[in-house]
Amino acid sequence: MSTRNSVPKLGARNTRQRTAIVNVLREIDRFASTKKIHQELEQRGENVGLTTVYRTLQSLAEIKAVDVLHMANGETLYRHCMTDDHHHHLVCGVCGRTEEIKGGPVEQWARETAQAYGYTLTGHDAEIFGTCPSCQAQAQAN
């Protein structure tokens, strides 16, 4: 996987607010909601409105500069992409810790399933949810 060492592409509108949002995303090591990202900006003294955060995250998602995770409860979470390569995520349901993982057999399964139904594969999502080792150890200690 190729790793991104710099700020992800900002798109056509490289504004102070957009840069602040991208910086917060880079420093949060887990998926976060728009509201959580907005709260973090406020704590840092950044004057960025919630609507601007929503719009910026949507535009970053459109240019694939952020990973997007759609939760079963309807909430959308965002995270700075650590790689430009196609990948999936292993997400701790307790603390939100996230690992980027390769798809392995999921990739072949997606191709074969699309082909079996006569579809042309244009993409797929596969996220794995569980409890990370740290949260498991903490739960056992309690």
Secondary structure, DSSP 4 states (H G I P E B T S, - for coil): -PBP-SPPP--S---HHHHHHHHHHHH--B-EEHHHHHHHHHHTT----HHHHHHHHHHHHHTT-EEEEE-TTS-EEEEE-SBSS--EEEEETTT-BEEEE--THHHHHHHHHHHHTTPPP-----EEEE--HHHHHHHHH-
